[in-house]
């Protein structure tokens, strides 16, 4: 899994779209952990990067 990957999962019979937000290794256990965000398909929008850059200055967000 890579940051930005989208996939569909079923939880208790409900279909949900999930995005990988980040991946890290837990210090104490050494276990790989994935940070996920659940996405509502009705609220999903696609914005060209050039438009996103004009909406935010680089000092306001970090990738």
N, C-alpha and C positions, 0 to 999 in steps of 0.2 A: 504494500500500500504506500502510495505517495501523497504528499500534501496536495489537496485539490481534487483528488479522486472522488467521483460520485458513484454511489451504488444504491440498490434497493434492498431492503431487509423486511422481513415479516416478523412482527412482534405481537404475540397473542392474536394472530390472524389478521393484523392490520398492516397494510403495506406502507412503508415509510422510505423516503429518500434521505440518504445520509451523505455527508461530505467529510472527508478527512481534513481536519484543521491542523493537526500536528502529530508528530511521533517523537517519543523520547524514551530513554532507558531509566527505569526507577533505580535510584542510587542504592537503596538498602537491599532490594531483592534481586537486582540485575535484570528484572523482567522488562520486556519491551511493552510500552503502553501507547495506545492510539487515542487521540482526542478527536471526538466526533461531534458534528453539528447536525441536528435533524432539520431538514428543509421542507417547508410547505410548498408543494409544487405550484399552488395558486399564487404564491408570492415571489416565485423565482423570476428574476429578470437577468438579462444579459446586457452588459454595458461595455462598449469598446474601451480598451485601456487608455486611449488618448483622451476620451471624455472623462474617465475616472481621474486621470492625472490633473485635469483642469479643475475638477471639483474639489480636490484636496491638495494641500501643499505637502511636500515630502516630510516636513517636520511634524505633521499631525498623525501620521500612521507609520507603522513598522511592519515589514513583511517578514 
